[in-house]
Amino acid sequence: MHRTEGEWRQLAGEMDARLEYKEGQYHFALTSPDENLEEVHSEGYFDGKIFLNSPVIAGQVADDLTELLLSEMKQNGLPAIHWVVGLEKPLVENIATNLTVLTSRPCLWTIAKKEGDSRNKKISFKDPEIFRDRNVLICDDTFSSGGTLGILTEIVEKNGGYVLPVYPVICNRSGGKRFRGRQIISLVRECWSSWPASKCPPCKNDSRAIRPRSEEGRKLLRES
Ligand SMILES: [Zn+2]
């Protein structure tokens, strides 16, 4: 492993990929409110894409996730992993390359296309037929309530593929350990609370809900 969980969490903080609620100042409007129509607010924020923007860190993220998932899957006899899929190319491609080298079996990868906004997410593959009778590993940068992983799982299964029993993610911010009977493997696990905006305690505590990647959010973070 390149880093322990504590060291990954610390690096995320240093890179502003991980932020926490500051009382009376700011908390976070999540950009992925899933199927909810109301905006979701949270006491924590994690942006795995910041890691993936650095080729060196992206490689290390994939190395550590591959190591964790192989040690988990070897306990039940490692099946062939034919495809690695997800939305983030640096994550998907690096994990597939690692698996090809470490298992001495060719592991292919493909990226899903995402359209629409976070409330009306449309995810698709150019040629989902490739998954028929193949074992497919699905990964993502952040796990919140499973919106993206759920959609990807449905596409693979609908096209006759088998979704492997682990989901590697950089940050699992749900607090839980499983999703749809499969295990979530993460570098960093957080138990942050989230609320619909109308019932959000930090809002009632004079804290502003910010989107850290928006211009306004960046400005507020700099000033605080
Ligand atoms: Zn709020």
Residues whose N, C-alpha, C, O or C-beta is under 5 A from the ligand:
A	BS01	ZN	H41 A197 C200 P202 C203 A209
